[in-house]
Amino acid sequence: MTRYRDALPQLGGGLFLTDGGIETSMIALEGFDLREFAAFPLLGDACGEAALRRYFRSYADIARRHGTGLILETATWRASAGWGMRLGFGPEELAGVNRRAVELLEDVRDECEAEGTPIVISGCVGPRPDDCDPAAATSPDEAGAYHAAQIETLAATSADMVAALTLTTVGEATGIARAAARAGVPVAISFTVETDGRLASGQSLGDAVAAVDEATDAFPVYYMVNCAHPSHFAPVLDNGQPWVDRVRGLRANASRLSHAELDALPAPDAGDPEELAREYAKLRRRLPQLNVFGGCCGTDHRHVEHIAAQLAPLFERDA
């Protein structure tokens, strides 16, 4: 049974943390070699599952110490048909992986949730393989058909919501939002941007948010930006346009490098955790609707610890 699906607590405006970069954490901190940058195969391995539990518990500990809410994303960013085929997982195996990922977070929530620290379970969806290239952008109908199986599987679990991270096209975001609407599950849409604050296609973030809202009757519960440094997108969010109010969450990289530069590195770039937290605090002071903060590639519990320390006093002062 879902706990928060009918009333997501982060919509109330209090501070909610998320986890960091799960894939880069498994690589850099736990020593796993993730084929296709996919964390979900770890769910079928005893050592891998133990590492995932350590990872999620570390964020629950931070949230409890700082008295914040917490949104945990399942390890399923790559657990869709195209990626599964590349890794040798068929439809039934993928469905089982998605269910198991939610069950793991149920265990963490049962162990770690406390008064003042609600833990929201979010089923994580990522772009399909050929949408990593903006030239291969899919239509909303194609995207909806592709993502439906994973979203329907997650909707049938105790996940409170789904979140689509690191999207690069309006078509895929629209298809995912429509699939979530059909499945009856709340969805957050997170775009990634290049160093100029635009999607890889060249479209502006504001135009992308407005286009998805128009095509879906504003079905997404909120939008986020992930997998980019605040210096890449902060100027875009500071333009005073109405669409900015729809952006509630940030899961940034601490590294200032571009996506191409990060892809060329032999190991994840952790950047400066304290600087990332300060950048978040600056944005929160200007944009009071922002209340969901975490990390993406290269970030881990150290970054989120600094984020909590910087932001918790701001929310206490605003209360």
LINRAPE-V469372 format. One record per residue. N is the residue number from 1. SS is DSSP state (~ for helix, > for strand, _ for the rest). PHI is phi in whole degrees, -180 to 180 (* if undefined). NEAR is the number of other ideal C-beta (glycine too) atoms within 12 Angstrom. Layout:
# LINRAPE-V469372
N	SS	PHI	NEAR
N	SS	PHI	NEAR
This chain:
# LINRAPE-V469372
1	_	*	12
2	_	-73	26
3	_	-101	23
4	_	-126	30
5	_	-58	29
6	_	-82	15
7	_	-156	16
8	_	-62	36
9	~	-67	30
10	~	-68	36
11	~	-74	27
12	~	-79	18
13	_	102	20
14	_	-73	32
15	_	-73	44
16	>	-125	47
17	>	-91	51
18	>	-123	48
19	_	-79	51
20	_	-107	45
21	_	-90	45
22	~	-65	52
23	~	-67	43
24	~	-68	35
25	~	-67	37
26	~	-64	38
27	~	-76	29
28	~	-79	27
29	_	-100	25
30	_	-109	27
31	_	81	14
32	_	-85	28
33	_	-101	16
34	_	-94	30
35	~	-63	20
36	~	56	24
37	~	57	31
38	_	-109	37
39	_	-90	42
40	~	-63	46
41	~	-62	35
42	~	-63	38
43	~	-68	35
44	~	-98	24
45	_	-129	20
46	~	-60	11
47	~	-68	17
48	~	-65	29
49	~	-66	29
50	~	-63	19
51	~	-66	30
52	~	-64	41
53	~	-63	28
54	~	-59	25
55	~	-59	40
56	~	-69	45
57	~	-63	28
58	~	-63	31
59	~	-75	46
60	~	-63	38
61	~	-63	26
62	~	-63	40
63	~	-62	41
64	~	-66	25
65	~	-67	22
66	~	-101	32
67	_	66	25
68	_	-114	41
69	>	-77	42
70	>	-147	45
71	>	-115	51
72	>	-109	49
73	>	-94	53
74	_	-62	46
75	_	-82	45
76	_	-125	50
77	_	-57	43
78	_	-105	40
79	_	-88	46
80	_	-121	45
81	~	-58	31
82	~	-63	29
83	~	-68	34
84	~	-59	33
85	~	-61	20
86	~	-62	20
87	~	-102	26
88	_	84	15
89	_	-108	29
90	_	-85	14
91	~	-57	20
92	~	-67	14
93	~	-65	22
94	~	-64	35
95	~	-60	28
96	~	-65	23
97	~	-62	44
98	~	-62	41
99	~	-66	29
100	~	-65	31
101	~	-62	47
102	~	-69	42
103	~	-60	27
104	~	-61	39
105	~	-71	45
106	~	-61	28
107	~	-61	24
108	~	-63	35
109	~	-65	33
110	~	-61	17
111	~	-78	18
112	~	-116	26
113	_	-68	27
114	>	-141	20
115	_	-59	9
116	_	87	19
117	>	-132	32
118	_	-66	32
119	>	-113	43
120	>	-95	48
121	>	-96	46
122	>	-118	50
123	>	-80	51
124	>	-88	48
125	>	-121	52
126	>	-124	46
127	_	-66	42
128	_	-72	39
129	~	-53	23
130	~	-76	23
131	~	-91	36
132	~	-71	27
133	_	-109	16
134	~	-61	25
135	~	-71	13
136	~	-105	21
137	_	-56	29
138	_	-93	31
139	_	-81	20
140	~	-57	27
141	~	-66	18
142	~	-63	24
143	~	-65	40
144	~	-61	33
145	~	-66	23
146	~	-65	33
147	~	-85	49
148	~	-58	29
149	~	-61	29
150	~	-66	49
151	~	-65	42
152	~	-65	29
153	~	-62	35
154	~	-65	47
155	~	-65	32
156	_	-86	22
157	_	-101	35
158	_	-87	29
159	_	-59	46
160	_	-81	40
161	>	-164	46
162	>	-124	52
163	>	-136	49
164	>	-101	52
165	>	-106	45
166	>	64	40
167	>	-83	47
168	_	-121	40
169	_	-137	38
170	~	-65	38
171	~	-59	34
172	~	-69	49
173	~	-61	52
174	~	-65	38
175	~	-62	38
176	~	-66	52
177	~	-61	43
178	~	-67	32
179	~	-64	39
180	~	-65	39
181	~	-62	28
182	~	-64	20
183	~	-82	30
184	_	73	20
185	_	-127	41
186	_	-62	36
187	>	-136	45
188	>	-107	46
189	>	-112	50
190	>	-122	51
191	>	-95	49
192	_	-111	44
193	_	-127	44
194	_	-86	30
195	_	-66	26
196	_	-92	19
197	_	81	29
198	>	-107	25
199	_	-64	39
200	_	-59	33
201	_	-73	27
202	_	97	19
203	_	-71	28
204	>	-75	26
205	~	-62	44
206	~	-62	32
207	~	-65	24
208	~	-66	40
209	~	-61	40
210	~	-64	26
211	~	-67	29
212	~	-66	42
213	~	-60	27
214	~	-65	20
215	~	-80	28
216	~	-125	30
217	_	55	12
218	_	55	23
219	_	-68	31
220	_	-56	43
221	_	-70	38
222	>	-170	38
223	>	-116	45
224	>	-137	48
225	>	-123	47
226	>	-141	46
227	_	62	46
228	_	-154	45
229	_	-77	39
230	~	-52	42
231	~	-65	30
232	~	-80	33
233	~	-121	40
234	~	-57	33
235	~	-61	23
236	~	-69	33
237	~	-78	40
238	_	-102	21
239	_	-97	19
240	_	74	13
241	_	-80	18
242	~	-58	14
243	~	-62	27
244	~	-60	29
245	~	-64	21
246	~	-81	33
247	>	-92	41
248	>	-111	38
249	>	-128	45
250	>	-132	51
251	>	-130	49
252	>	-87	47
253	_	-82	45
254	_	-81	41
255	_	-78	35
256	_	-87	24
257	_	-70	25
258	_	-74	24
259	~	-60	30
260	~	-63	11
261	~	-67	17
262	~	-64	32
263	~	-64	16
264	_	-85	11
265	_	-76	21
266	_	-76	9
267	_	-148	15
268	_	-60	32
269	_	-99	30
270	_	-80	33
271	_	57	34
272	_	-119	23
273	~	-58	30
274	~	-68	19
275	~	-64	25
276	~	-59	45
277	~	-62	35
278	~	-65	24
279	~	-63	36
280	~	-63	46
281	~	-62	30
282	~	-61	23
283	~	-66	36
284	~	-62	33
285	~	-63	20
286	~	-89	20
287	_	-127	31
288	_	-68	19
289	_	-75	25
290	_	-70	43
291	_	-146	36
292	>	-118	50
293	>	-135	52
294	>	-159	55
295	>	-135	50
296	_	-134	48
297	_	-53	42
298	_	87	37
299	_	-94	46
300	_	-151	38
301	~	-61	32
302	~	-66	28
303	~	-66	46
304	~	-69	48
305	~	-61	30
306	~	-66	33
307	~	-61	47
308	~	-62	41
309	~	-65	27
310	~	-76	30
311	~	-93	41
312	~	-56	34
313	~	-64	19
314	~	-64	30
315	~	-73	30
316	~	-64	14
317	~	-68	13
318	~	-81	17
319	_	-67	13
